[in-house]
Amino acid sequence: MTFCDARTTTNPRCNATLRIASLTLLLLTALPHRAVADDTSVYEKPGDSLTTEAGYAWPSRALGTSGRGFTASVIYGHPLPANLALEVNVHASTFETGTPGGTDFYQKGVNLDLAYQFNPLQSSWLNPFVLVGVGGAYDDFNPDTLDRGVFLAEAGLGAISKPLFSNGLRLRLDARWVHDSNEGGHSEYRGMLGVFVPIGWTKPEPPARIEVREVVKEVVRQVPMERVAVDSDGDGIDDAHDKCPNTPRGARVDSTGCVIEAQTIELRGVTFNLNKATLTTNAQTVLDTVVPAFTGQPSLHVEIAGHTDSSGSVRYNQVLSQSRAETVRDYLIAHGAHADQVTARGYGKSQLLINPEKSEVDRERNRRVELRTRAQGQQE
């Protein structure tokens, strides 16, 4: 068996093998993606991740191996801007010597890699990436004179599948070239398959859909045509008589279409990632429909009320709900609302809608954000 490393790059069999491996990976990434339904709006870029992989290694024969081996890795990934991710790869490998009664070679090490993801949303069936990195390892070889700490450099490519389950679990495929500085330097090749687990990932809700209803009056023969009454914000007051356009959905209004004071409007769809106060893409979409209510009704003053479920301590939930309410307030002000129109207050788990909670659906219902309208000058 001929091993393909830096010393055999002119070998036709080695070149053919490497080309076939590259073409196979490219074909996999080009498969149809009909299962995604061409809607990437329901996907979000994963945060930190943990991957466990195992696979086959092709070590250099120059060190007395048989060209065969096995390898495994545990990889911690952290996303960076511009489609990049930083990965810490803790790995261990066994290289077979092929010597009857002999001892196999072993290597343990840590690499720091920089990966570029072509589709950071990971919304396709397979989502390719490339990486480069450096690291160190300890070679436990025979004879013992070869045992030493070594410098490693590596490059590779691979692909991560779209989420397979509601918890975001994915498959990951890696092909890597590793250069070991031992004995003047030698190359190894590794192919691995494993499980990619996003940490704290939850499946985003579909974007909110806004309906615009028109009231159409039928005209029969000689009856003069009347102006069609259009109610763009759906508050029951047609646009011609609506003095406060773009009323939030679900709000009660007076005869002029302006929001009545002292009422609570739940902002359905304004959600946050687990234990975080960062708005999801879907939450921003919902808030974009609320902002015009403040610009169209300057007298509108509300309190942003944040609530959590019953999990966790009273103190922790109070701080988390306050942070989430302030995040919503900052977003509304940044997009057009006046600062004096909006205040923020977190209520933690003190005002549960469903108590006791018997399911995750109950807990999700309690994790909510509300608009509480108040009179101008009313004390907070």
C-alpha positions as CSV (number, residue, x, y, z in Angstrom):
1,M,0.0,0.0,0.0
2,T,1.4,3.4,-1.0
3,F,0.8,6.3,1.5
4,C,0.0,9.7,0.1
5,D,2.1,12.4,1.8
6,A,4.4,15.3,0.9
7,R,7.0,12.8,-0.4
8,T,4.6,11.1,-2.9
9,T,2.7,14.0,-4.4
10,T,3.9,12.9,-7.9
11,N,2.4,9.5,-7.5
12,P,-0.6,9.2,-10.0
13,R,-2.5,6.9,-7.5
14,C,-2.1,9.5,-4.7
15,N,-3.3,12.4,-7.0
16,A,-6.3,10.4,-8.1
17,T,-7.3,9.5,-4.5
18,L,-7.1,13.1,-3.4
19,R,-9.2,14.3,-6.4
20,I,-11.9,11.7,-5.8
21,A,-12.1,12.7,-2.1
22,S,-12.4,16.4,-3.1
23,L,-15.1,15.8,-5.7
24,T,-17.1,13.6,-3.3
25,L,-17.3,16.4,-0.8
26,L,-18.2,19.0,-3.4
27,L,-21.0,16.8,-4.8
28,L,-22.5,16.3,-1.3
29,T,-22.6,20.0,-0.7
30,A,-24.3,20.5,-4.1
31,L,-27.3,18.1,-3.4
32,P,-30.8,19.6,-3.6
33,H,-32.1,21.4,-0.5
34,R,-35.8,21.0,-0.9
35,A,-36.3,20.0,2.7
36,V,-35.4,23.6,3.8
37,A,-38.4,25.0,1.7
38,D,-36.1,27.9,0.6
39,D,-37.0,29.9,3.7
40,T,-33.8,30.8,5.7
41,S,-35.8,33.3,7.8
42,V,-36.6,30.6,10.4
43,Y,-32.9,29.9,11.0
44,E,-30.5,31.7,13.2
45,K,-26.7,31.5,13.4
46,P,-25.8,29.0,16.1
47,G,-23.8,30.3,19.1
48,D,-21.2,28.2,20.9
49,S,-21.0,24.5,20.0
50,L,-19.5,21.2,21.1
51,T,-18.6,18.5,18.5
52,T,-17.4,14.9,19.1
53,E,-15.9,13.1,16.1
54,A,-14.1,9.9,15.3
55,G,-12.6,8.5,12.2
56,Y,-9.7,7.1,10.2
57,A,-6.1,8.4,10.1
58,W,-3.5,7.9,7.4
59,P,-0.1,8.6,9.2
60,S,3.3,8.8,7.4
61,R,5.1,5.6,6.8
62,A,8.4,7.5,7.3
63,L,8.1,7.0,11.0
64,G,7.6,3.3,10.8
65,T,3.8,3.1,10.8
66,S,1.7,0.9,8.5
67,G,-0.1,3.9,7.1
68,R,-3.2,3.2,9.1
69,G,-4.7,4.6,12.3
70,F,-7.7,5.9,14.2
71,T,-8.4,9.3,15.5
72,A,-11.0,11.1,17.7
73,S,-11.6,14.8,18.6
74,V,-13.7,17.0,20.9
75,I,-14.1,20.4,19.4
76,Y,-15.4,23.6,21.1
77,G,-16.5,26.3,18.7
78,H,-17.2,30.0,19.3
79,P,-18.7,32.2,16.5
80,L,-16.9,35.3,15.3
81,P,-18.0,38.1,12.9
82,A,-17.8,37.7,9.1
83,N,-18.8,34.0,8.9
84,L,-15.8,33.0,11.0
85,A,-15.6,30.7,14.0
86,L,-12.8,29.9,16.5
87,E,-12.4,26.2,17.4
88,V,-10.4,24.5,20.1
89,N,-9.7,20.9,19.0
90,V,-8.6,18.3,21.7
91,H,-7.6,15.2,19.8
92,A,-6.0,11.7,20.3
93,S,-4.8,9.2,17.6
94,T,-3.5,5.7,17.4
95,F,-1.1,4.8,14.5
96,E,-0.7,1.2,13.8
97,T,2.9,-0.2,13.3
98,G,1.9,-3.5,11.7
99,T,4.6,-5.2,13.8
100,P,3.5,-8.5,15.3
101,G,3.6,-8.2,19.1
102,G,4.8,-4.6,18.7
103,T,3.4,-1.5,20.2
104,D,1.3,1.0,18.2
105,F,2.2,4.7,18.2
106,Y,0.1,7.3,20.0
107,Q,-0.4,11.0,19.7
108,K,-2.3,13.5,22.0
109,G,-2.7,17.2,21.3
110,V,-4.6,20.4,21.2
111,N,-5.1,22.6,18.1
112,L,-6.5,26.2,17.7
113,D,-8.3,26.5,14.4
114,L,-10.0,29.4,12.5
115,A,-13.0,28.1,10.4
116,Y,-14.8,30.0,7.6
117,Q,-18.4,29.0,7.2
118,F,-19.9,29.6,3.7
119,N,-23.5,29.5,5.1
120,P,-23.3,30.6,8.8
121,L,-27.1,30.1,9.2
122,Q,-26.6,26.4,8.3
123,S,-29.9,26.3,6.5
124,S,-29.0,24.0,3.6
125,W,-28.8,20.2,3.7
126,L,-25.0,20.4,3.9
127,N,-23.2,23.6,4.8
128,P,-19.5,23.6,3.8
129,F,-16.6,25.2,5.7
130,V,-12.8,25.4,5.5
131,L,-10.3,25.8,8.3
132,V,-6.6,26.3,9.2
133,G,-4.9,26.0,12.5
134,V,-1.8,25.4,14.6
135,G,-1.2,23.5,17.8
136,G,0.9,21.1,19.8
137,A,1.0,17.4,20.6
138,Y,3.0,14.7,22.3
139,D,4.2,11.8,20.2
140,D,4.6,8.5,22.1
141,F,6.6,6.5,19.5
142,N,8.9,3.5,19.4
143,P,11.8,3.8,20.0
144,D,11.5,6.2,22.9
145,T,14.0,8.5,21.3
146,L,11.1,9.6,19.1
147,D,9.0,10.6,22.1
148,R,8.7,14.4,22.2
149,G,6.4,17.4,22.2
150,V,5.9,18.6,18.6
151,F,4.4,21.5,16.7
152,L,1.4,20.8,14.5
153,A,-0.1,22.8,11.6
154,E,-3.3,21.7,9.9
155,A,-5.8,22.6,7.1
156,G,-9.0,21.1,6.2
157,L,-12.5,21.3,4.8
158,G,-15.9,19.8,5.8
159,A,-19.6,20.3,6.1
160,I,-22.2,20.6,8.8
161,S,-25.8,19.4,8.2
162,K,-28.9,21.5,8.8
163,P,-30.7,20.9,12.2
164,L,-32.0,17.4,12.4
165,F,-34.1,17.8,15.5
166,S,-35.8,20.6,17.5
167,N,-32.8,20.8,19.8
168,G,-30.6,21.8,16.9
169,L,-28.4,18.7,16.8
170,R,-26.4,18.3,13.5
171,L,-24.0,16.0,11.8
172,R,-20.4,17.2,11.0
173,L,-17.9,15.8,8.4
174,D,-14.2,16.7,8.4
175,A,-11.2,16.0,6.1
176,R,-7.9,17.3,7.4
177,W,-4.2,17.5,6.5
178,V,-1.9,17.6,9.6
179,H,1.8,18.4,9.5
180,D,3.9,17.0,12.4
181,S,7.4,18.5,13.0
182,N,8.8,15.2,14.4
183,E,11.8,13.7,12.6
184,G,12.2,16.6,10.2
185,G,8.5,16.9,9.5
186,H,5.8,14.5,8.1
187,S,2.2,14.7,6.9
188,E,-0.9,12.9,8.0
189,Y,-4.4,12.8,6.7
190,R,-7.6,12.3,8.7
191,G,-11.3,11.8,7.9
192,M,-13.8,12.1,10.6
193,L,-17.6,12.1,11.2
194,G,-19.4,13.2,14.3
195,V,-22.2,15.1,16.1
196,F,-22.4,18.9,16.3
197,V,-24.3,20.1,19.3
198,P,-25.2,23.9,19.5
199,I,-25.1,25.1,23.1
200,G,-28.3,27.0,24.2
201,W,-29.8,26.9,20.7
202,T,-33.6,27.0,20.3
203,K,-35.6,26.8,17.1
204,P,-36.7,30.3,16.1
205,E,-40.4,31.0,15.6
206,P,-41.6,31.8,12.1
207,P,-41.7,35.5,11.3
208,A,-45.0,37.3,12.3
209,R,-47.4,37.7,9.4
210,I,-49.3,40.9,9.2
211,E,-52.7,40.9,7.5
212,V,-54.3,43.9,5.9
213,R,-58.1,43.6,5.5
214,E,-60.2,45.7,3.1
215,V,-63.9,46.2,3.4
216,V,-65.3,46.2,-0.2
217,K,-68.9,47.4,-0.9
218,E,-70.6,45.9,-3.9
219,V,-72.1,48.4,-6.4
220,V,-75.3,47.3,-8.3
221,R,-76.4,49.0,-11.4
222,Q,-77.5,52.7,-10.8
223,V,-76.4,52.8,-7.1
224,P,-73.6,55.5,-6.9
225,M,-70.3,54.1,-5.9
226,E,-69.3,54.8,-2.4
227,R,-65.7,55.2,-1.1
228,V,-64.4,51.9,0.1
229,A,-63.6,52.0,3.8
230,V,-60.1,50.7,4.4
231,D,-58.8,49.9,7.9
232,S,-55.1,49.3,7.5
233,D,-54.3,48.7,11.1
234,G,-57.4,46.6,11.8
235,D,-58.5,48.5,14.9
236,G,-62.1,49.0,13.7
237,I,-61.7,52.6,12.6
238,D,-61.3,53.3,8.9
239,D,-58.3,55.1,7.7
240,A,-60.2,58.3,6.8
241,H,-61.3,58.8,10.4
242,D,-58.3,57.2,12.2
243,K,-56.3,59.9,14.0
244,C,-53.8,57.4,15.3
245,P,-52.7,55.1,12.5
246,N,-50.7,51.9,12.9
247,T,-52.2,50.9,16.2
248,P,-50.6,47.7,17.7
249,R,-52.6,44.6,17.0
250,G,-54.9,43.7,19.8
251,A,-55.1,47.1,21.3
252,R,-58.4,48.7,22.3
253,V,-59.0,52.1,20.8
254,D,-61.5,55.0,21.1
255,S,-63.7,56.4,18.4
256,T,-60.8,58.3,16.8
257,G,-58.6,55.2,16.6
258,C,-56.2,56.2,19.4
259,V,-55.1,53.7,22.0
260,I,-57.1,53.7,25.3
261,E,-55.1,54.2,28.4
262,A,-54.7,51.6,31.2
263,Q,-54.7,48.4,29.1
264,T,-52.2,45.6,28.6
265,I,-51.1,44.4,25.1
266,E,-49.1,41.2,24.9
267,L,-46.4,41.3,22.2
268,R,-46.8,37.8,20.8
269,G,-43.6,36.7,19.0
270,V,-41.2,38.9,21.0
271,T,-38.9,36.1,22.3
272,F,-35.4,35.7,23.6
273,N,-32.8,32.9,23.5
274,L,-32.5,30.9,26.7
275,N,-31.1,32.9,29.6
276,K,-30.3,35.9,27.3
277,A,-31.6,39.4,26.8
278,T,-30.8,39.6,23.1
279,L,-33.7,40.0,20.6
280,T,-34.2,37.3,18.1
281,T,-34.7,38.1,14.4
282,N,-38.4,37.3,14.8
283,A,-38.8,39.6,17.8
284,Q,-37.3,42.5,15.8
285,T,-39.8,41.9,13.0
286,V,-42.7,42.1,15.5
287,L,-41.3,45.3,17.1
288,D,-40.9,46.9,13.7
289,T,-44.7,46.7,13.4
290,V,-45.1,48.4,16.8
291,V,-42.8,51.4,16.3
292,P,-45.2,53.3,13.9
293,A,-47.8,53.4,16.8
294,F,-45.5,55.8,18.7
295,T,-44.8,58.0,15.8
296,G,-48.4,58.1,14.8
297,Q,-49.7,58.8,18.3
298,P,-47.2,61.1,20.2
299,S,-49.4,61.0,23.3
300,L,-49.0,57.3,23.6
301,H,-47.0,56.4,26.7
302,V,-46.3,52.8,27.7
303,E,-44.4,50.6,30.1
304,I,-42.5,47.7,28.7
305,A,-43.2,44.8,31.2
306,G,-40.9,41.8,31.1
307,H,-41.8,38.5,32.6
308,T,-40.1,35.1,33.1
309,D,-41.3,31.6,33.9
310,S,-41.0,30.1,37.4
311,S,-37.6,28.4,36.8
312,G,-34.7,29.9,38.8
313,S,-34.4,32.2,41.7
314,V,-36.4,35.3,42.3
315,R,-33.3,37.5,42.1
316,Y,-32.1,36.0,38.8
317,N,-35.5,36.2,37.1
318,Q,-35.9,39.8,38.3
319,V,-32.6,40.9,36.7
320,L,-33.2,38.9,33.5
321,S,-36.7,40.3,33.0
322,Q,-35.5,43.9,33.6
323,S,-32.7,43.4,31.0
324,R,-35.2,42.1,28.5
325,A,-37.6,44.9,29.0
326,E,-34.8,47.4,28.6
327,T,-33.6,45.7,25.4
328,V,-37.1,46.1,23.9
329,R,-37.2,49.8,25.1
330,D,-33.8,50.5,23.5
331,Y,-34.9,48.9,20.2
332,L,-38.2,51.0,20.0
333,I,-36.3,54.2,20.8
334,A,-33.6,53.4,18.2
335,H,-36.3,53.0,15.5
336,G,-38.4,56.1,16.1
337,A,-40.2,56.1,19.5
338,H,-39.4,59.1,21.8
339,A,-37.6,58.2,25.0
340,D,-40.3,59.8,27.2
341,Q,-42.9,57.5,25.6
342,V,-41.4,54.3,26.8
343,T,-40.3,53.0,30.2
344,A,-39.0,49.5,31.1
345,R,-39.7,47.3,34.1
346,G,-39.0,43.7,34.8
347,Y,-41.5,41.7,37.0
348,G,-39.5,38.4,37.1
349,K,-41.8,35.5,38.0
350,S,-44.1,37.6,40.2
351,Q,-47.0,37.8,37.6
352,L,-47.3,34.3,36.1
353,L,-50.2,33.8,33.7
354,I,-50.3,30.1,34.3
355,N,-49.6,28.9,37.9
356,P,-48.6,26.2,38.5
357,E,-46.7,25.4,35.3
358,K,-47.3,21.9,34.2
359,S,-45.4,21.8,30.8
360,E,-42.9,23.6,28.6
361,V,-45.9,25.2,26.8
362,D,-47.0,26.8,30.2
363,R,-43.5,28.1,30.8
364,E,-43.2,29.5,27.3
365,R,-46.6,31.2,27.8
366,N,-45.3,32.9,31.0
367,R,-42.1,34.1,29.3
368,R,-43.6,37.2,27.7
369,V,-43.3,40.9,27.0
370,E,-46.2,43.3,27.4
371,L,-47.1,46.9,26.5
372,R,-48.9,48.6,29.4
373,T,-50.4,51.9,28.3
374,R,-50.6,54.7,30.9
375,A,-51.7,58.3,31.0
376,Q,-49.1,61.0,30.3
377,G,-47.5,62.1,33.6
378,Q,-48.6,58.9,35.4
379,Q,-46.1,57.7,37.9
380,E,-44.2,54.6,37.0
